[in-house]
Amino acid sequence: MATDELSSKLNRRLLIEDGAAEPVAVDLASSGGGDQAPEDKPSTESADSELGAKLQRRGELNEGRGEVHMSKVFNPYTEFKEFSRKQIKDMEKMFKTFDAGKDDYIDMMELKLMMEKLGAPQTHLGLKNMMKEVDEDLDNKLNFKEFLMIFRKAAAGELAQDSGLEMLARLSEIDVSAEGVKGAKTFFEAKVQAINESNRFEAEIRQEQESKKQQAEEQKQRRAAFKLRTGSSKETGSSS
């Protein structure tokens, strides 16, 4: 029936275009399909709008104008370069030990149990202050990145003495002062130290090269002087 109706509409349109029939205004409100058309129209417009937006975004991406939103994968070894792999492994082991729910987070209750286990129990206000200092996404729990921030702040000397986080880092028995940064307090100090060491090494190489160059020049001069003396001796011998 739908096919017959569509065929009838197409035939009438052809007759109108050929002048064999006159257009007839259709009162949608009074016609049998009047109630259906207004409902279908917004739905069709919405679908067309959504499809148009998707096609436009795809075109922008193809032209390099759109930005692809991808979830960033956290890599502790690249984001916390001031720590050695062993240090990060030790921190990860500690994090998983106190992540009782095994949901990759340490919530307020788990933080409370951690501090009690470390021998430094905290009040509820103290726990809230600890959480607040490193809870970047404000979800009232610590992910592994935020947990590592505790040790970064500790290594940089940014934690108040005897504060909850300072005691956590100190009592965790994870040494963040020397191994990962060669004795420097912060990663940046270690970086400067490494640059200085590199510059000193390069200076020593240049000095060694200059010394070899000078020795080669002196040797060349000695050979030239020897040849000159040898030549003079031969001339003296032949003249006598």
SULNOR-V767772 format. One record per pair of residues at least 4 apart in sequence whose C-alpha atoms are under 7 Angstrom apart, sorted by sequence separation. I is the first residue (numbers start at 1). J is the second residue. D is the distance in Angstrom with one decimal. If there is no record, write none. Layout:
BEGIN
((I,J,D) (I,J,D))
END
This chain:
BEGIN
((1,5,6.2) (2,6,6.2) (3,7,6.1) (4,8,6.1) (5,9,6.3) (6,10,6.3) (7,11,6.2) (8,12,6.2) (9,13,6.2) (10,14,6.3) (11,15,6.3) (12,16,6.2) (13,17,6.2) (14,18,6.2) (15,19,6.1) (16,20,5.9) (27,31,6.1) (30,34,6.3) (33,37,6.5) (36,40,6.3) (37,41,6.1) (39,43,7.0) (40,44,6.1) (41,45,6.1) (42,46,6.0) (43,47,6.3) (44,48,6.1) (45,49,6.0) (46,50,6.2) (47,51,6.1) (48,52,6.0) (49,53,6.2) (50,54,6.3) (51,55,6.2) (52,56,6.1) (53,57,6.2) (54,58,6.1) (55,59,6.1) (56,60,6.3) (57,61,6.2) (58,62,6.2) (59,63,6.2) (60,64,6.1) (61,65,5.8) (75,79,6.2) (76,80,5.5) (77,81,5.9) (83,87,6.0) (84,88,6.4) (85,89,6.1) (86,90,6.2) (87,91,6.3) (88,92,6.0) (89,93,6.1) (90,94,6.3) (91,95,6.1) (92,96,6.2) (93,97,6.1) (94,98,6.5) (95,99,6.1) (106,110,5.6) (107,111,6.1) (108,112,6.2) (109,113,6.3) (110,114,6.1) (111,115,6.3) (112,116,6.3) (113,117,6.1) (114,118,6.2) (115,119,6.3) (116,120,5.6) (122,126,5.5) (123,127,6.2) (124,128,6.2) (125,129,6.2) (126,130,6.2) (127,131,6.2) (128,132,6.0) (129,133,6.3) (131,135,5.6) (142,146,5.6) (143,147,6.2) (144,148,6.2) (145,149,6.4) (146,150,7.0) (148,152,6.4) (149,153,6.1) (150,154,6.2) (151,155,6.0) (152,156,6.2) (153,157,6.1) (154,158,6.0) (162,166,5.8) (163,167,6.2) (164,168,6.2) (165,169,6.2) (166,170,6.1) (167,171,5.8) (168,172,5.9) (176,180,6.7) (178,182,5.0) (179,183,6.9) (185,189,6.7) (186,190,6.3) (187,191,6.1) (188,192,6.3) (189,193,6.1) (190,194,6.1) (191,195,6.2) (192,196,6.2) (193,197,6.2) (194,198,6.1) (195,199,6.1) (196,200,6.1) (197,201,6.1) (198,202,6.2) (199,203,6.1) (200,204,6.2) (201,205,6.3) (202,206,6.2) (203,207,6.1) (204,208,6.1) (205,209,6.2) (206,210,6.1) (207,211,6.1) (208,212,6.2) (209,213,6.1) (210,214,6.1) (211,215,6.2) (212,216,6.1) (213,217,6.2) (214,218,6.2) (215,219,6.1) (216,220,6.1) (217,221,6.2) (218,222,6.2) (219,223,6.2) (220,224,6.2) (221,225,6.1) (222,226,6.0) (223,227,6.1) (224,228,6.1) (225,229,6.2) (226,230,6.1) (227,231,6.0) (228,232,6.2) (229,233,6.2) (230,234,6.3) (231,235,6.4) (232,236,6.2) (233,237,6.2) (234,238,6.2) (235,239,6.2) (236,240,6.4) (15,20,5.0) (16,21,4.8) (28,33,6.8) (29,34,4.7) (60,65,4.9) (61,66,4.5) (83,88,6.5) (99,104,6.6) (106,111,6.2) (115,120,5.2) (116,121,4.5) (122,127,6.0) (135,140,6.7) (142,147,6.1) (153,158,5.0) (154,159,5.7) (161,166,6.3) (162,167,5.8) (178,183,3.9) (184,189,5.8) (15,21,5.4) (16,22,5.7) (28,34,4.3) (29,35,6.9) (60,66,4.8) (61,67,6.8) (99,105,6.2) (115,121,5.1) (135,141,6.8) (153,159,6.0) (159,165,6.9) (160,166,6.6) (177,183,6.0) (178,184,6.6) (181,187,6.1) (184,190,5.2) (16,23,6.4) (99,106,5.4) (115,122,6.8) (135,142,6.2) (159,166,5.6) (77,85,6.8) (177,185,6.2) (182,190,6.8) (57,66,6.8) (131,140,6.7) (181,190,5.5) (100,110,6.8) (112,122,6.8) (131,141,7.0) (99,110,6.6) (135,146,6.3) (98,110,6.3) (134,146,5.7) (154,166,6.4) (112,127,6.9) (134,149,6.5) (150,165,6.5) (154,169,6.6) (98,114,6.2) (134,150,6.9) (151,169,6.0) (150,169,6.9) (155,176,5.7) (155,177,5.7) (151,176,7.0) (156,185,5.6) (155,185,5.9) (156,186,4.8) (155,186,6.0) (107,140,6.8) (108,141,6.4) (107,141,4.3) (130,164,6.0) (106,141,5.6) (107,142,6.4) (130,165,5.9) (105,141,6.2) (106,142,5.0) (105,142,5.4) (106,143,6.6) (105,143,4.8) (126,164,6.8) (104,143,6.3) (115,168,6.9) (118,171,6.3) (87,174,6.9) (84,180,4.7) (83,180,4.4) (82,180,5.7) (83,181,6.8) (82,181,5.8) (82,187,5.0))
END
